[in-house]
Amino acid sequence: MFGVLYQSVWVAFLFWLGALSHWLFDAAVHIRDLPVFGRKRNDIYVGLGMWTIPRVAFVFEYAFFAIVMLITAQPSAWSGLLIGGLALHLLNANSFFRFTKTNPTGTPKSYATLALVGFFGAIIWFTFTW
């Protein structure tokens, strides 16, 4: 879709690569619940289950972010991106460590709203920092 919009094979390839890398990353952290062929009857499900070891998953996810950022961003943006990424990662620490046994925001709707605000905050932060 973006390849057509931007009339570029490179853009299409980069979006495909991003989707593929996201799936591969998910395969490392998810339990064995990711379908290989799209949830067909006899599908194969994969996942290494890193989320079952919260400390390892927490460090792995931030390290992955930091490595990709160091490879792709200008050195002048590194500190702002690393700090912003760490701040957002720390805000999500409850998902890894379960500091609270129940939803800390009260309802699924308020949690989704908080996630959406965080998502747009991240876009704004990274856009201005990058």
N, C-alpha and C positions, 0 to 999 in steps of 0.2 A: 504494500500500500504506500509506504513512504518512498520506496524506490520509484514508483509511478509519479507520486506527487512532486518529488524533486528531480524526476527524469534522470536518475542515476543508478546504475548497477551497483556502484560502491555503497550507496546509502542502503539499498535493499540488502546487500551482503552484510553490512554492519548490523542492521537490525536483526537479520537472521542469526548472525553470530552472537548477538546479545541474548536472543531467546534461547539459543542452544546452550550458551554458557550458564544462563540462569537455571536451566533444567539440570545441567551437570552439577552445579553447585547445590541445588535442592536435593539431588541424589545423595550427596554426602551427608546432609544434615537430617533429612526426613527418615522416618521409620519406613519399613518396606511397604509403602502405599502409593508410590508413583508409577503410573502405567507407562509402559514402553510404547504401546500401539493405540492408546486412547480408550481404555476400559472396555475392550472387546471381551467376549465371554471367556476365552482362554488366554487372556493377556498375561504378560509377565510384569510383575511389580518389583521395583527396585528401591533401595534406600539403605544407607549404611547406619542410620540411627544415631548420628552424632548428637541429636537433641536429647538423647537419653543420658548424656554426660554433659550437663549444662555448662560447667566451667570450660571444658574443651570447646564446645560449640560457641560460647561467648567470645573466646579468644580467637578462634578460627574465623568467625564472621568478620570481626574487626580487622584481623590481619589480612584477610582477602580484600576487603575494601581498601586498606592502606596500600597494599601491593599494586592493585589496579590503578589507584589514584596516583601513586608515584611513577608508574609507567606512562600514564596518559596526560597528566597535568603539567603545567609549566612549574619549574622549581619555585618561582616567586609566589605561587598559590598554595604550596604544600602545607605551610603551617595553618592557614585558615581552613583548608579542607580537612586536614587531620583533626583539628580541634572541633570543627563543626560535626564531622562524622563521629567523633568520640562522644560529643554531647548527645547526639541523637541516639547513639548506641546505648549510652548509659540511661537515657530516658526509657529505653525498651528493656532494661535489665530485669524487670519483674517477669517478663515473658520467659526468661531463662531460669531465674532463681526462685520464682514463686514466693516473693516476700509476703504477699497477701494470698490467702487461700481462695478468695472470691474476686470477682471483677472489681478492681479498685475504682472504676468510674461509676459503678452502680448498675448501668444497663448496657446491653449490647449497642443500642443506638448512640449513647454518649461515648462509648469506647470507639465506635466507628467514626464519630465526629472528631474525636481527639486524634485518631490515626490520620484522618484526612487533613486536619489542620497541620499535623506534623509533617505530612507528605508535602504539602504546599510550602511550609516553612523551610523544609530541606531544599526544595527546588529554588526558592528565593535565595537562601544562603549560598548554595553552590553556584548559582548563576552569577551572583555578585562577586564571589570569591574566585571563581575560575577565571 
